[in-house]
């Protein structure tokens, strides 16, 4: 019981020391204010430093492509929000077993433990009525591959795997090719005759 005040004082000291170290680090890390040269101060300033050619950043190359040309020491403007494609056109999949993308907007869709707005149209019972593709039979399987009467809890939250498509530009260059493209680009191999 007598140690409680000592523990409280010790914690208070640790917090104060951490706060002082944080403030000191922030002050040490901040850049000095810029010096404005006037006629009276220009005589006291050192000559401007010149960069050697080896120290200059290579032209046309960025350290971080996601910054889109904004220098590291500057804060860039956030890109505008991309618009969701709402064409209801089914997209091709880029690779086998890719979850299908959502071809329409899902703003304000409620998906929680009490309700799943996606299943209003995509449940197997309602798919014909709404002309929507029904969810795959794999969504009715538990982790032991046993079929359930309703959607499996591990497949209930659709946005874990399925995403909407937007008109956003890629952040980094991408030269991904699906397997069909790769196979169509390969030259045909001549057949070997067995002797």
FIMAR-547821 format. One record per residue (C-alpha): residue number from 1; x, y, z; residue in three letters. Coordinates in Angstrom, 1 decimal, padded with zeros to 4 digits, m for minus. Layout:
<rs>
R num   east  north     up residuo
R NUM      X      Y      Z     ALA
...
</rs>
This chain:
<rs>
R num   east  north     up residuo
R   1  000.0  000.0  000.0     UNK
R   2  002.8  002.4  000.8     UNK
R   3  004.3  001.8 m002.7     UNK
R   4  001.4  003.3 m004.6     UNK
R   5  002.4  006.9 m004.2     UNK
R   6  005.9  006.1 m005.2     UNK
R   7  004.7  004.3 m008.3     UNK
R   8  002.5  007.3 m009.2     UNK
R   9  005.4  009.7 m008.8     UNK
R  10  007.6  007.5 m010.9     UNK
R  11  005.1  007.3 m013.7     UNK
R  12  004.7  011.1 m013.5     UNK
R  13  008.5  011.6 m013.8     UNK
R  14  008.6  009.2 m016.8     UNK
R  15  005.8  011.1 m018.5     UNK
R  16  007.4  014.5 m017.9     UNK
R  17  010.8  013.3 m019.2     UNK
R  18  009.2  011.8 m022.3     UNK
R  19  007.4  015.1 m023.0     UNK
R  20  010.6  017.1 m022.6     UNK
R  21  012.5  014.8 m024.9     UNK
R  22  009.7  015.0 m027.5     UNK
R  23  009.7  018.8 m027.4     UNK
R  24  013.5  019.0 m027.6     UNK
R  25  013.5  016.6 m030.5     UNK
R  26  010.9  018.6 m032.4     UNK
R  27  012.9  021.8 m031.8     UNK
R  28  016.2  020.1 m032.9     UNK
R  29  014.5  018.6 m036.0     UNK
R  30  012.9  021.9 m037.2     UNK
R  31  014.7  023.9 m039.8     UNK
R  32  016.1  027.3 m038.8     UNK
R  33  014.1  030.3 m040.1     UNK
R  34  015.3  031.6 m043.5     UNK
R  35  017.7  034.5 m043.4     UNK
R  36  016.8  037.5 m045.4     UNK
R  37  019.9  039.3 m046.7     UNK
R  38  020.0  043.1 m046.4     UNK
R  39  022.7  045.5 m047.1     UNK
R  40  023.8  045.4 m043.4     UNK
R  41  023.8  041.6 m043.1     UNK
R  42  025.2  040.7 m046.5     UNK
R  43  028.7  041.4 m045.5     UNK
R  44  028.5  038.9 m042.6     UNK
R  45  027.0  036.1 m044.6     UNK
R  46  029.2  033.2 m045.8     UNK
R  47  029.4  032.7 m049.6     UNK
R  48  026.6  030.5 m050.9     UNK
R  49  027.5  026.8 m051.0     UNK
R  50  027.8  025.3 m054.4     UNK
R  51  026.8  021.7 m055.1     UNK
R  52  029.1  019.4 m056.8     UNK
R  53  027.7  017.5 m059.8     UNK
R  54  027.8  014.2 m058.0     UNK
R  55  025.5  015.5 m055.2     UNK
R  56  022.7  016.6 m057.5     UNK
R  57  019.6  014.5 m057.9     UNK
R  58  019.4  012.9 m061.3     UNK
R  59  017.1  014.7 m063.6     UNK
R  60  013.8  013.1 m064.5     UNK
R  61  014.0  010.5 m061.7     UNK
R  62  012.0  010.5 m058.5     UNK
R  63  012.8  009.0 m055.2     UNK
R  64  009.2  008.1 m054.6     UNK
R  65  006.9  007.7 m057.6     UNK
R  66  003.8  007.9 m055.5     UNK
R  67  004.6  011.6 m054.7     UNK
R  68  003.9  012.4 m058.4     UNK
R  69  006.8  014.9 m058.8     UNK
R  70  006.4  016.7 m055.5     UNK
R  71  009.8  017.1 m053.8     UNK
R  72  010.3  015.1 m050.6     UNK
R  73  010.6  018.3 m048.5     UNK
R  74  007.3  019.7 m049.6     UNK
R  75  003.7  018.7 m048.9     UNK
R  76  001.7  017.8 m052.0     UNK
R  77 m001.9  018.4 m052.6     UNK
R  78 m004.1  015.3 m052.2     UNK
R  79 m005.4  014.0 m055.6     UNK
R  80 m009.1  014.5 m056.2     UNK
R  81 m011.4  011.6 m055.3     UNK
R  82 m011.9  009.2 m058.2     UNK
R  83 m015.4  008.6 m059.5     UNK
R  84 m016.9  005.1 m059.1     UNK
R  85 m017.7  003.5 m062.4     UNK
R  86 m021.4  002.7 m062.4     UNK
R  87 m021.9  001.0 m065.8     UNK
R  88 m023.2 m002.4 m064.6     UNK
R  89 m020.9 m004.1 m067.1     UNK
R  90 m019.2 m007.3 m065.9     UNK
R  91 m015.5 m007.0 m066.1     UNK
R  92 m013.0 m009.8 m067.1     UNK
R  93 m010.9 m011.2 m064.3     UNK
R  94 m007.2 m010.5 m064.5     UNK
R  95 m006.1 m013.8 m062.9     UNK
R  96 m007.7 m017.1 m061.9     UNK
R  97 m009.7 m017.0 m058.7     UNK
R  98 m009.8 m013.2 m058.7     UNK
R  99 m012.9 m012.1 m056.8     UNK
R 100 m015.2 m010.3 m059.3     UNK
R 101 m015.2 m006.5 m059.1     UNK
R 102 m018.4 m004.6 m058.3     UNK
R 103 m019.6 m002.9 m061.5     UNK
R 104 m021.8 m000.4 m059.7     UNK
R 105 m021.7  002.1 m056.9     UNK
R 106 m022.2  000.8 m053.4     UNK
R 107 m022.5  004.1 m051.5     UNK
R 108 m024.6  003.8 m048.4     UNK
R 109 m024.9  000.0 m048.6     UNK
R 110 m025.2 m001.3 m045.1     UNK
R 111 m023.1 m004.4 m044.4     UNK
R 112 m023.0 m005.3 m040.7     UNK
R 113 m023.9 m008.2 m038.5     UNK
R 114 m027.6 m007.4 m038.8     UNK
R 115 m027.9 m006.6 m042.5     UNK
R 116 m026.2 m007.1 m045.8     UNK
R 117 m027.5 m004.9 m048.6     UNK
R 118 m025.6 m006.9 m051.3     UNK
R 119 m027.6 m010.1 m050.5     UNK
R 120 m030.9 m008.3 m051.4     UNK
R 121 m030.0 m008.7 m055.0     UNK
R 122 m027.2 m011.3 m055.1     UNK
R 123 m028.7 m014.0 m052.8     UNK
R 124 m029.4 m017.2 m054.7     UNK
R 125 m033.2 m016.7 m054.0     UNK
R 126 m033.4 m013.2 m055.4     UNK
R 127 m030.8 m013.2 m058.2     UNK
R 128 m033.3 m014.0 m061.0     UNK
R 129 m035.7 m011.4 m059.8     UNK
R 130 m033.1 m008.6 m059.8     UNK
R 131 m031.1 m009.9 m062.9     UNK
R 132 m028.0 m010.0 m060.7     UNK
R 133 m025.3 m012.7 m060.7     UNK
R 134 m025.9 m015.0 m057.6     UNK
R 135 m023.1 m015.4 m055.1     UNK
R 136 m020.9 m018.4 m055.8     UNK
R 137 m021.5 m021.7 m054.1     UNK
R 138 m018.2 m021.3 m052.3     UNK
R 139 m019.8 m018.5 m050.2     UNK
R 140 m022.0 m021.2 m048.7     UNK
R 141 m019.1 m023.4 m047.6     UNK
R 142 m017.6 m023.4 m044.1     UNK
R 143 m013.9 m023.8 m043.5     UNK
R 144 m014.3 m027.6 m043.5     UNK
R 145 m015.8 m027.4 m047.0     UNK
R 146 m019.3 m028.4 m045.7     UNK
R 147 m022.2 m026.7 m047.4     UNK
R 148 m024.4 m024.4 m045.2     UNK
R 149 m028.0 m023.3 m045.8     UNK
R 150 m027.0 m019.6 m045.6     UNK
R 151 m023.9 m017.5 m046.4     UNK
R 152 m020.9 m018.6 m044.5     UNK
R 153 m019.9 m016.1 m041.8     UNK
R 154 m016.4 m015.9 m043.2     UNK
R 155 m017.9 m014.8 m046.6     UNK
R 156 m020.6 m012.4 m045.3     UNK
R 157 m018.7 m009.1 m045.5     UNK
R 158 m018.5 m008.7 m049.2     UNK
R 159 m016.0 m005.8 m049.2     UNK
R 160 m013.3 m007.9 m047.8     UNK
R 161 m012.7 m009.3 m051.3     UNK
R 162 m014.9 m007.5 m053.8     UNK
R 163 m014.2 m003.8 m054.7     UNK
R 164 m015.7 m001.2 m056.9     UNK
R 165 m013.8  000.2 m059.9     UNK
R 166 m012.9  003.9 m060.2     UNK
R 167 m011.5  006.1 m062.9     UNK
R 168 m008.4  006.7 m060.8     UNK
R 169 m005.0  006.8 m062.6     UNK
R 170 m002.5  004.2 m061.3     UNK
R 171 m000.1  005.5 m058.7     UNK
R 172  002.9  003.6 m060.2     UNK
R 173  003.5  002.1 m063.6     UNK
R 174  002.2 m001.4 m064.1     UNK
R 175  002.9 m003.8 m066.9     UNK
R 176  000.8 m006.7 m065.6     UNK
R 177 m000.3 m009.1 m068.3     UNK
R 178 m002.9 m011.8 m067.8     UNK
R 179 m002.1 m015.4 m068.7     UNK
R 180 m004.1 m015.3 m071.9     UNK
R 181 m002.1 m012.3 m073.2     UNK
R 182  001.2 m014.0 m072.3     UNK
R 183  000.2 m017.3 m074.0     UNK
R 184 m001.0 m015.4 m077.1     UNK
R 185  002.4 m013.6 m077.4     UNK
R 186  004.5 m016.7 m077.3     UNK
R 187  005.7 m018.0 m080.6     UNK
R 188  004.3 m021.5 m081.4     UNK
R 189  006.7 m024.3 m080.6     UNK
R 190  007.4 m026.8 m083.4     UNK
R 191  006.4 m030.3 m082.5     UNK
R 192  009.2 m032.8 m082.0     UNK
R 193  009.0 m036.1 m083.8     UNK
R 194  009.8 m039.2 m081.8     UNK
R 195  012.4 m041.4 m083.6     UNK
</rs>
